[in-house]
């Protein structure tokens, strides 16, 4: 129950920040944006204090650790793969153009049109 209240408070803080943006419509834009950012920051802190917030934080930390384990391709591998994809795209475009042109020619012949 306490976690639900914390999450509701977090949502209300975010809503208050957004409401502040519209309430301060005569104020400088920097103040309006600051109210939204403050609302989001306060809402994030309130959410982080709840059990789901702590679980999300732990999940985020594990995700970062897993991302660091990924073996990313080198620049050379990336360029080679991009080149293969581009070449395949050109070949496939030419093939589809030839099939389209051939079908157009066949249809015109069947309809008795010159072409």
N, CA, C and O atoms as a GROMACS GRO file, in nm:
protein
  460
    1UNK      N    1   0.082  -0.119   0.000
    1UNK     CA    2   0.000   0.000   0.000
    1UNK      C    3   0.086   0.126   0.000
    1UNK      O    4   0.056   0.224  -0.068
    2UNK      N    5   0.195   0.121   0.078
    2UNK     CA    6   0.284   0.238   0.084
    2UNK      C    7   0.349   0.263  -0.051
    2UNK      O    8   0.370   0.378  -0.090
    3UNK      N    9   0.381   0.156  -0.123
    3UNK     CA   10   0.442   0.172  -0.255
    3UNK      C   11   0.344   0.237  -0.352
    3UNK      O   12   0.383   0.320  -0.434
    4UNK      N   13   0.218   0.198  -0.344
    4UNK     CA   14   0.117   0.259  -0.431
    4UNK      C   15   0.104   0.409  -0.403
    4UNK      O   16   0.087   0.489  -0.495
    5UNK      N   17   0.113   0.446  -0.276
    5UNK     CA   18   0.106   0.588  -0.241
    5UNK      C   19   0.228   0.661  -0.296
    5UNK      O   20   0.216   0.772  -0.348
    6UNK      N   21   0.347   0.600  -0.284
    6UNK     CA   22   0.468   0.662  -0.336
    6UNK      C   23   0.460   0.682  -0.488
    6UNK      O   24   0.501   0.785  -0.540
    7UNK      N   25   0.408   0.582  -0.556
    7UNK     CA   26   0.394   0.593  -0.702
    7UNK      C   27   0.292   0.700  -0.738
    7UNK      O   28   0.311   0.776  -0.833
    8UNK      N   29   0.183   0.707  -0.662
    8UNK     CA   30   0.083   0.811  -0.687
    8UNK      C   31   0.142   0.950  -0.662
    8UNK      O   32   0.116   1.044  -0.738
    9UNK      N   33   0.222   0.964  -0.556
    9UNK     CA   34   0.287   1.092  -0.527
    9UNK      C   35   0.382   1.128  -0.640
    9UNK      O   36   0.390   1.244  -0.681
   10UNK      N   37   0.455   1.029  -0.691
   10UNK     CA   38   0.547   1.054  -0.802
   10UNK      C   39   0.470   1.104  -0.925
   10UNK      O   40   0.512   1.199  -0.990
   11UNK      N   41   0.358   1.040  -0.954
   11UNK     CA   42   0.277   1.083  -1.069
   11UNK      C   43   0.222   1.224  -1.047
   11UNK      O   44   0.218   1.304  -1.140
   12UNK      N   45   0.181   1.254  -0.924
   12UNK     CA   46   0.130   1.388  -0.894
   12UNK      C   47   0.240   1.494  -0.906
   12UNK      O   48   0.214   1.605  -0.952
   13UNK      N   49   0.361   1.460  -0.865
   13UNK     CA   50   0.472   1.554  -0.878
   13UNK      C   51   0.502   1.584  -1.025
   13UNK      O   52   0.528   1.699  -1.062
   14UNK      N   53   0.500   1.481  -1.107
   14UNK     CA   54   0.521   1.502  -1.251
   14UNK      C   55   0.408   1.588  -1.308
   14UNK      O   56   0.433   1.680  -1.386
   15UNK      N   57   0.285   1.557  -1.270
   15UNK     CA   58   0.171   1.635  -1.317
   15UNK      C   59   0.181   1.780  -1.269
   15UNK      O   60   0.146   1.872  -1.343
   16UNK      N   61   0.229   1.800  -1.146
   16UNK     CA   62   0.245   1.936  -1.094
   16UNK      C   63   0.350   2.012  -1.175
   16UNK      O   64   0.334   2.131  -1.200
   17UNK      N   65   0.457   1.945  -1.214
   17UNK     CA   66   0.558   2.010  -1.297
   17UNK      C   67   0.503   2.053  -1.431
   17UNK      O   68   0.532   2.163  -1.478
   18UNK      N   69   0.424   1.967  -1.492
   18UNK     CA   70   0.362   2.000  -1.621
   18UNK      C   71   0.259   2.112  -1.602
   18UNK      O   72   0.250   2.204  -1.684
   19UNK      N   73   0.182   2.103  -1.494
   19UNK     CA   74   0.084   2.209  -1.467
   19UNK      C   75   0.154   2.341  -1.443
   19UNK      O   76   0.105   2.446  -1.484
   20UNK      N   77   0.269   2.337  -1.378
   20UNK     CA   78   0.346   2.459  -1.356
   20UNK      C   79   0.388   2.524  -1.486
   20UNK      O   80   0.394   2.646  -1.496
   21UNK      N   81   0.417   2.444  -1.586
   21UNK     CA   82   0.454   2.496  -1.717
   21UNK      C   83   0.341   2.584  -1.772
   21UNK      O   84   0.366   2.693  -1.825
   22UNK      N   85   0.218   2.538  -1.758
   22UNK     CA   86   0.105   2.614  -1.810
   22UNK      C   87   0.063   2.726  -1.716
   22UNK      O   88   0.016   2.830  -1.762
   23UNK      N   89   0.080   2.707  -1.587
   23UNK     CA   90   0.045   2.811  -1.490
   23UNK      C   91   0.137   2.932  -1.505
   23UNK      O   92   0.094   3.046  -1.486
   24UNK      N   93   0.261   2.907  -1.538
   24UNK     CA   94   0.360   3.014  -1.552
   24UNK      C   95   0.369   3.064  -1.696
   24UNK      O   96   0.478   3.093  -1.744
   25UNK      N   97   0.256   3.074  -1.763
   25UNK     CA   98   0.257   3.109  -1.905
   25UNK      C   99   0.309   3.250  -1.931
   25UNK      O  100   0.351   3.279  -2.044
   26UNK      N  101   0.308   3.339  -1.832
   26UNK     CA  102   0.359   3.475  -1.850
   26UNK      C  103   0.506   3.487  -1.808
   26UNK      O  104   0.566   3.593  -1.821
   27UNK      N  105   0.562   3.378  -1.757
   27UNK     CA  106   0.701   3.380  -1.708
   27UNK      C  107   0.797   3.347  -1.822
   27UNK      O  108   0.754   3.298  -1.927
   28UNK      N  109   0.925   3.372  -1.802
   28UNK     CA  110   1.024   3.335  -1.904
   28UNK      C  111   1.023   3.183  -1.928
   28UNK      O  112   0.994   3.105  -1.838
   29UNK      N  113   1.056   3.145  -2.050
   29UNK     CA  114   1.053   3.003  -2.088
   29UNK      C  115   1.145   2.919  -2.001
   29UNK      O  116   1.113   2.804  -1.970
   30UNK      N  117   1.259   2.974  -1.960
   30UNK     CA  118   1.353   2.897  -1.879
   30UNK      C  119   1.289   2.856  -1.746
   30UNK      O  120   1.315   2.747  -1.696
   31UNK      N  121   1.207   2.943  -1.689
   31UNK     CA  122   1.139   2.912  -1.564
   31UNK      C  123   1.032   2.805  -1.586
   31UNK      O  124   1.013   2.717  -1.502
   32UNK      N  125   0.963   2.814  -1.697
   32UNK     CA  126   0.860   2.715  -1.729
   32UNK      C  127   0.921   2.576  -1.750
   32UNK      O  128   0.870   2.476  -1.699
   33UNK      N  129   1.031   2.572  -1.824
   33UNK     CA  130   1.099   2.444  -1.848
   33UNK      C  131   1.157   2.390  -1.716
   33UNK      O  132   1.154   2.270  -1.691
   34UNK      N  133   1.209   2.480  -1.633
   34UNK     CA  134   1.263   2.439  -1.503
   34UNK      C  135   1.155   2.376  -1.416
   34UNK      O  136   1.183   2.283  -1.341
   35UNK      N  137   1.032   2.426  -1.425
   35UNK     CA  138   0.925   2.366  -1.345
   35UNK      C  139   0.895   2.225  -1.392
   35UNK      O  140   0.869   2.136  -1.310
   36UNK      N  141   0.897   2.203  -1.522
   36UNK     CA  142   0.874   2.068  -1.573
   36UNK      C  143   0.988   1.975  -1.530
   36UNK      O  144   0.963   1.864  -1.484
   37UNK      N  145   1.111   2.020  -1.546
   37UNK     CA  146   1.225   1.937  -1.506
   37UNK      C  147   1.224   1.909  -1.357
   37UNK      O  148   1.257   1.798  -1.315
   38UNK      N  149   1.188   2.009  -1.276
   38UNK     CA  150   1.181   1.987  -1.132
   38UNK      C  151   1.072   1.886  -1.098
   38UNK      O  152   1.090   1.802  -1.010
   39UNK      N  153   0.959   1.894  -1.166
   39UNK     CA  154   0.852   1.797  -1.144
   39UNK      C  155   0.895   1.657  -1.179
   39UNK      O  156   0.867   1.562  -1.106
   40UNK      N  157   0.963   1.643  -1.292
   40UNK     CA  158   1.011   1.510  -1.332
   40UNK      C  159   1.117   1.459  -1.235
   40UNK      O  160   1.118   1.340  -1.200
   41UNK      N  161   1.207   1.547  -1.191
   41UNK     CA  162   1.311   1.505  -1.097
   41UNK      C  163   1.250   1.463  -0.964
   41UNK      O  164   1.287   1.360  -0.908
   42UNK      N  165   1.157   1.542  -0.913
   42UNK     CA  166   1.092   1.507  -0.786
   42UNK      C  167   1.012   1.378  -0.800
   42UNK      O  168   1.011   1.295  -0.710
   43UNK      N  169   0.945   1.362  -0.912
   43UNK     CA  170   0.870   1.239  -0.936
   43UNK      C  171   0.962   1.118  -0.945
   43UNK      O  172   0.929   1.010  -0.896
   44UNK      N  173   1.078   1.136  -1.009
   44UNK     CA  174   1.173   1.025  -1.020
   44UNK      C  175   1.227   0.986  -0.883
   44UNK      O  176   1.242   0.867  -0.854
   45UNK      N  177   1.256   1.085  -0.799
   45UNK     CA  178   1.305   1.055  -0.664
   45UNK      C  179   1.197   0.983  -0.584
   45UNK      O  180   1.227   0.886  -0.514
   46UNK      N  181   1.074   1.030  -0.592
   46UNK     CA  182   0.965   0.964  -0.519
   46UNK      C  183   0.944   0.822  -0.570
   46UNK      O  184   0.922   0.731  -0.490
   47UNK      N  185   0.951   0.802  -0.701
   47UNK     CA  186   0.936   0.666  -0.756
   47UNK      C  187   1.052   0.577  -0.714
   47UNK      O  188   1.031   0.459  -0.686
   48UNK      N  189   1.172   0.633  -0.710
   48UNK     CA  190   1.290   0.555  -0.675
   48UNK      C  191   1.282   0.504  -0.531
   48UNK      O  192   1.343   0.402  -0.499
   49UNK      N  193   1.210   0.572  -0.446
   49UNK     CA  194   1.196   0.532  -0.305
   49UNK      C  195   1.100   0.414  -0.288
   49UNK      O  196   1.097   0.353  -0.181
   50UNK      N  197   1.023   0.381  -0.390
   50UNK     CA  198   0.930   0.269  -0.380
   50UNK      C  199   1.000   0.139  -0.419
   50UNK      O  200   1.108   0.140  -0.478
   51UNK      N  201   0.938   0.027  -0.384
   51UNK     CA  202   0.995  -0.104  -0.418
   51UNK      C  203   1.006  -0.124  -0.570
   51UNK      O  204   1.110  -0.169  -0.617
   52UNK      N  205   0.902  -0.092  -0.648
   52UNK     CA  206   0.917  -0.105  -0.794
   52UNK      C  207   1.027  -0.015  -0.848
   52UNK      O  208   1.095  -0.051  -0.944
   53UNK      N  209   1.044   0.101  -0.788
   53UNK     CA  210   1.151   0.191  -0.831
   53UNK      C  211   1.288   0.132  -0.805
   53UNK      O  212   1.378   0.144  -0.887
   54UNK      N  213   1.303   0.069  -0.690
   54UNK     CA  214   1.432   0.005  -0.657
   54UNK      C  215   1.457  -0.115  -0.747
   54UNK      O  216   1.571  -0.140  -0.787
   55UNK      N  217   1.351  -0.189  -0.781
   55UNK     CA  218   1.366  -0.301  -0.874
   55UNK      C  219   1.406  -0.250  -1.012
   55UNK      O  220   1.490  -0.310  -1.078
   56UNK      N  221   1.345  -0.141  -1.054
   56UNK     CA  222   1.380  -0.083  -1.185
   56UNK      C  223   1.524  -0.036  -1.185
   56UNK      O  224   1.595  -0.053  -1.285
   57UNK      N  225   1.569   0.024  -1.075
   57UNK     CA  226   1.708   0.070  -1.066
   57UNK      C  227   1.804  -0.049  -1.075
   57UNK      O  228   1.905  -0.042  -1.145
   58UNK      N  229   1.772  -0.158  -1.005
   58UNK     CA  230   1.856  -0.277  -1.010
   58UNK      C  231   1.858  -0.335  -1.152
   58UNK      O  232   1.963  -0.375  -1.202
   59UNK      N  233   1.743  -0.338  -1.216
   59UNK     CA  234   1.734  -0.388  -1.354
   59UNK      C  235   1.819  -0.301  -1.446
   59UNK      O  236   1.888  -0.353  -1.535
   60UNK      N  237   1.814  -0.170  -1.426
   60UNK     CA  238   1.893  -0.079  -1.509
   60UNK      C  239   2.043  -0.104  -1.492
   60UNK      O  240   2.118  -0.104  -1.590
   61UNK      N  241   2.085  -0.125  -1.369
   61UNK     CA  242   2.227  -0.151  -1.343
   61UNK      C  243   2.270  -0.282  -1.409
   61UNK      O  244   2.379  -0.290  -1.466
   62UNK      N  245   2.185  -0.385  -1.402
   62UNK     CA  246   2.218  -0.513  -1.466
   62UNK      C  247   2.221  -0.498  -1.618
   62UNK      O  248   2.305  -0.559  -1.684
   63UNK      N  249   2.132  -0.417  -1.673
   63UNK     CA  250   2.130  -0.395  -1.818
   63UNK      C  251   2.258  -0.326  -1.864
   63UNK      O  252   2.313  -0.360  -1.968
   64UNK      N  253   2.304  -0.229  -1.786
   64UNK     CA  254   2.430  -0.160  -1.820
   64UNK      C  255   2.546  -0.259  -1.816
   64UNK      O  256   2.632  -0.256  -1.903
   65UNK      N  257   2.547  -0.345  -1.715
   65UNK     CA  258   2.655  -0.445  -1.705
   65UNK      C  259   2.651  -0.540  -1.824
   65UNK      O  260   2.756  -0.575  -1.878
   66UNK      N  261   2.532  -0.582  -1.868
   66UNK     CA  262   2.520  -0.672  -1.983
   66UNK      C  263   2.562  -0.601  -2.112
   66UNK      O  264   2.622  -0.663  -2.200
   67UNK      N  265   2.531  -0.474  -2.123
   67UNK     CA  266   2.569  -0.398  -2.243
   67UNK      C  267   2.720  -0.390  -2.255
   67UNK      O  268   2.774  -0.392  -2.365
   68UNK      N  269   2.788  -0.381  -2.142
   68UNK     CA  270   2.934  -0.374  -2.145
   68UNK      C  271   2.996  -0.506  -2.189
   68UNK      O  272   3.111  -0.509  -2.232
   69UNK      N  273   2.922  -0.616  -2.178
   69UNK     CA  274   2.973  -0.747  -2.218
   69UNK      C  275   2.960  -0.773  -2.368
   69UNK      O  276   3.020  -0.865  -2.422
   70UNK      N  277   2.881  -0.690  -2.436
   70UNK     CA  278   2.857  -0.710  -2.579
   70UNK      C  279   2.986  -0.682  -2.657
   70UNK      O  280   3.057  -0.586  -2.628
   71UNK      N  281   3.014  -0.768  -2.754
   71UNK     CA  282   3.129  -0.747  -2.841
   71UNK      C  283   3.077  -0.672  -2.964
   71UNK      O  284   3.011  -0.730  -3.050
   72UNK      N  285   3.107  -0.544  -2.971
   72UNK     CA  286   3.060  -0.461  -3.080
   72UNK      C  287   3.149  -0.480  -3.201
   72UNK      O  288   3.269  -0.502  -3.187
   73UNK      N  289   3.092  -0.471  -3.322
   73UNK     CA  290   3.174  -0.488  -3.442
   73UNK      C  291   3.272  -0.372  -3.459
   73UNK      O  292   3.249  -0.260  -3.413
   74UNK      N  293   3.382  -0.403  -3.526
   74UNK     CA  294   3.481  -0.299  -3.553
   74UNK      C  295   3.428  -0.208  -3.665
   74UNK      O  296   3.327  -0.237  -3.728
   75UNK      N  297   3.499  -0.098  -3.686
   75UNK     CA  298   3.459  -0.006  -3.792
   75UNK      C  299   3.465  -0.076  -3.927
   75UNK      O  300   3.378  -0.056  -4.012
   76UNK      N  301   3.569  -0.156  -3.948
   76UNK     CA  302   3.585  -0.227  -4.076
   76UNK      C  303   3.468  -0.323  -4.098
   76UNK      O  304   3.411  -0.328  -4.207
   77UNK      N  305   3.432  -0.399  -3.995
   77UNK     CA  306   3.321  -0.493  -4.008
   77UNK      C  307   3.190  -0.420  -4.036
   77UNK      O  308   3.108  -0.466  -4.116
   78UNK      N  309   3.170  -0.308  -3.970
   78UNK     CA  310   3.048  -0.230  -3.992
   78UNK      C  311   3.040  -0.178  -4.134
   78UNK      O  312   2.935  -0.187  -4.197
   79UNK      N  313   3.150  -0.125  -4.186
   79UNK     CA  314   3.151  -0.074  -4.323
   79UNK      C  315   3.132  -0.187  -4.424
   79UNK      O  316   3.061  -0.169  -4.523
   80UNK      N  317   3.194  -0.303  -4.399
   80UNK     CA  318   3.176  -0.416  -4.491
   80UNK      C  319   3.031  -0.463  -4.493
   80UNK      O  320   2.975  -0.488  -4.600
   81UNK      N  321   2.971  -0.474  -4.377
   81UNK     CA  322   2.832  -0.518  -4.369
   81UNK      C  323   2.740  -0.416  -4.436
   81UNK      O  324   2.647  -0.454  -4.507
   82UNK      N  325   2.766  -0.289  -4.415
   82UNK     CA  326   2.686  -0.185  -4.479
   82UNK      C  327   2.701  -0.192  -4.631
   82UNK      O  328   2.603  -0.176  -4.704
   83UNK      N  329   2.822  -0.218  -4.678
   83UNK     CA  330   2.844  -0.231  -4.822
   83UNK      C  331   2.770  -0.349  -4.881
   83UNK      O  332   2.713  -0.338  -4.989
   84UNK      N  333   2.769  -0.461  -4.811
   84UNK     CA  334   2.697  -0.579  -4.859
   84UNK      C  335   2.547  -0.550  -4.864
   84UNK      O  336   2.481  -0.586  -4.962
   85UNK      N  337   2.494  -0.487  -4.761
   85UNK     CA  338   2.351  -0.454  -4.760
   85UNK      C  339   2.318  -0.358  -4.874
   85UNK      O  340   2.217  -0.377  -4.941
   86UNK      N  341   2.400  -0.257  -4.896
   86UNK     CA  342   2.376  -0.162  -5.004
   86UNK      C  343   2.382  -0.231  -5.140
   86UNK      O  344   2.296  -0.207  -5.225
   87UNK      N  345   2.481  -0.317  -5.161
   87UNK     CA  346   2.492  -0.390  -5.288
   87UNK      C  347   2.371  -0.480  -5.310
   87UNK      O  348   2.318  -0.486  -5.421
   88UNK      N  349   2.327  -0.549  -5.207
   88UNK     CA  350   2.209  -0.634  -5.218
   88UNK      C  351   2.086  -0.550  -5.253
   88UNK      O  352   2.003  -0.592  -5.334
   89UNK      N  353   2.075  -0.432  -5.192
   89UNK     CA  354   1.962  -0.344  -5.219
   89UNK      C  355   1.961  -0.302  -5.367
   89UNK      O  356   1.855  -0.300  -5.429
   90UNK      N  357   2.077  -0.269  -5.423
   90UNK     CA  358   2.085  -0.228  -5.562
   90UNK      C  359   2.048  -0.346  -5.654
   90UNK      O  360   1.971  -0.329  -5.748
   91UNK      N  361   2.102  -0.464  -5.625
   91UNK     CA  362   2.072  -0.582  -5.707
   91UNK      C  363   1.922  -0.614  -5.700
   91UNK      O  364   1.861  -0.644  -5.802
   92UNK      N  365   1.865  -0.607  -5.581
   92UNK     CA  366   1.723  -0.638  -5.566
   92UNK      C  367   1.637  -0.534  -5.637
   92UNK      O  368   1.536  -0.569  -5.697
   93UNK      N  369   1.676  -0.406  -5.632
   93UNK     CA  370   1.601  -0.301  -5.702
   93UNK      C  371   1.605  -0.325  -5.852
   93UNK      O  372   1.503  -0.310  -5.919
   94UNK      N  373   1.722  -0.361  -5.906
   94UNK     CA  374   1.732  -0.390  -6.050
   94UNK      C  375   1.648  -0.511  -6.088
   94UNK      O  376   1.581  -0.510  -6.191
   95UNK      N  377   1.651  -0.614  -6.006
   95UNK     CA  378   1.572  -0.734  -6.032
   95UNK      C  379   1.423  -0.701  -6.034
   95UNK      O  380   1.351  -0.743  -6.125
   96UNK      N  381   1.377  -0.627  -5.934
   96UNK     CA  382   1.235  -0.593  -5.929
   96UNK      C  383   1.195  -0.502  -6.045
   96UNK      O  384   1.084  -0.513  -6.096
   97UNK      N  385   1.284  -0.413  -6.085
   97UNK     CA  386   1.256  -0.328  -6.200
   97UNK      C  387   1.241  -0.413  -6.327
   97UNK      O  388   1.150  -0.390  -6.406
   98UNK      N  389   1.331  -0.513  -6.345
   98UNK     CA  390   1.323  -0.599  -6.463
   98UNK      C  391   1.195  -0.682  -6.461
   98UNK      O  392   1.131  -0.699  -6.565
   99UNK      N  393   1.157  -0.734  -6.346
   99UNK     CA  394   1.033  -0.812  -6.336
   99UNK      C  395   0.914  -0.723  -6.368
   99UNK      O  396   0.822  -0.765  -6.439
  100UNK      N  397   0.914  -0.602  -6.316
  100UNK     CA  398   0.804  -0.509  -6.342
  100UNK      C  399   0.795  -0.474  -6.490
  100UNK      O  400   0.687  -0.474  -6.549
  101UNK      N  401   0.910  -0.444  -6.549
  101UNK     CA  402   0.911  -0.410  -6.691
  101UNK      C  403   0.867  -0.529  -6.776
  101UNK      O  404   0.794  -0.511  -6.874
  102UNK      N  405   0.909  -0.649  -6.739
  102UNK     CA  406   0.869  -0.769  -6.814
  102UNK      C  407   0.719  -0.794  -6.803
  102UNK      O  408   0.654  -0.824  -6.903
  103UNK      N  409   0.666  -0.780  -6.683
  103UNK     CA  410   0.522  -0.801  -6.666
  103UNK      C  411   0.442  -0.694  -6.742
  103UNK      O  412   0.338  -0.725  -6.799
  104UNK      N  413   0.490  -0.572  -6.743
  104UNK     CA  414   0.424  -0.466  -6.818
  104UNK      C  415   0.424  -0.500  -6.967
  104UNK      O  416   0.322  -0.482  -7.034
  105UNK      N  417   0.536  -0.549  -7.018
  105UNK     CA  418   0.546  -0.586  -7.160
  105UNK      C  419   0.449  -0.700  -7.193
  105UNK      O  420   0.382  -0.697  -7.296
  106UNK      N  421   0.442  -0.802  -7.103
  106UNK     CA  422   0.353  -0.916  -7.126
  106UNK      C  423   0.208  -0.870  -7.125
  106UNK      O  424   0.130  -0.912  -7.211
  107UNK      N  425   0.169  -0.786  -7.031
  107UNK     CA  426   0.032  -0.738  -7.024
  107UNK      C  427  -0.004  -0.656  -7.148
  107UNK      O  428  -0.114  -0.669  -7.201
  108UNK      N  429   0.088  -0.574  -7.194
  108UNK     CA  430   0.061  -0.495  -7.314
  108UNK      C  431   0.044  -0.585  -7.435
  108UNK      O  432  -0.041  -0.560  -7.520
  109UNK      N  433   0.123  -0.690  -7.444
  109UNK     CA  434   0.112  -0.783  -7.557
  109UNK      C  435  -0.022  -0.856  -7.550
  109UNK      O  436  -0.088  -0.876  -7.652
  110UNK      N  437  -0.063  -0.897  -7.428
  110UNK     CA  438  -0.190  -0.969  -7.414
  110UNK      C  439  -0.308  -0.878  -7.447
  110UNK      O  440  -0.410  -0.926  -7.497
  111UNK      N  441  -0.295  -0.750  -7.419
  111UNK     CA  442  -0.405  -0.656  -7.447
  111UNK      C  443  -0.401  -0.603  -7.590
  111UNK      O  444  -0.490  -0.529  -7.632
  112UNK      N  445  -0.298  -0.641  -7.665
  112UNK     CA  446  -0.287  -0.600  -7.804
  112UNK      C  447  -0.239  -0.458  -7.823
  112UNK      O  448  -0.259  -0.400  -7.929
  113UNK      N  449  -0.176  -0.401  -7.723
  113UNK     CA  450  -0.122  -0.267  -7.736
  113UNK      C  451   0.020  -0.276  -7.787
  113UNK      O  452   0.089  -0.375  -7.764
  114UNK      N  453   0.062  -0.172  -7.856
  114UNK     CA  454   0.200  -0.173  -7.903
  114UNK      C  455   0.291  -0.136  -7.788
  114UNK      O  456   0.251  -0.062  -7.698
  115UNK      N  457   0.410  -0.186  -7.789
  115UNK     CA  458   0.497  -0.149  -7.681
  115UNK      C  459   0.624  -0.217  -7.696
  115UNK      O  460   0.714  -0.200  -7.614
   0.00000   0.00000   0.00000
